Amino acid sequence: MTAQGHLLFSVTCTLIAHKLQLTPALADASLWQTIPAALASALLPDLDHPKSVLGQRLPWISKPLSRLFGHRGFTHSLLAVAAAIWGLNQSLPPDTLPMGVKDALIVGYLSHLLGDWLTPAGIPF
């Protein structure tokens, strides 16, 4: 899936999560906050690929990740999602971000994994 495809898919997933009231925070949050948050995290899993949009901009992160895990390795796993949630909670003081924005960041990341899982190459959840 291309970067543009991941971005569009993250918006779609965020709208669906908002409409279905996936979490109370997402249901109450403004789409003006949640959609940018989902867009911000939708490309993060591809940091493990040096030629990705983020990989080209952050080679000092992308190249070591690529060497350690390869593309569609650790960053494309549910363990990475759990680590990202833990890191987000540890790095930000409480109430820095509205809960709906935190949930949207998770939706954006998960939308990337779902999008890649639907491709013929798939991912090893």
Phi, psi and omega in degrees: 000142181277166178301316180298320178297318178296321180294315178296319180294324179293322177296316179300313180297322179293317178297318178295315179299322178293313182296319181278359182053053183307318172228155178301323181294319178292323180296323183272343186285154177282137176296337177292340176261319187286321181296313176299325178295316178295320177297322182295328183260352186294335182259356183302319181301334181278010173298344179277007179235110185301340180263004177286169181304310179286325180300324178289330181273337182233060185296332180291343174261317187294314183296314176297321177298319180296316179294320182287315190241343186074172180282141183060038175258238185304316183293347178253034181237161176291335175296322177295323177297313179298318178296321179294319178296314179300313180297320178298316180292328181281327188273340182249134175299152179305145178066016175289314177247141173299147182302325178297326178289318177299315178298321180293325175299320178292317178300317179299315180295312180296327178296325177297313180298317179297317179299316178291325179297329181281350179279163179300327180288330179064188175217153176272086181314000000 
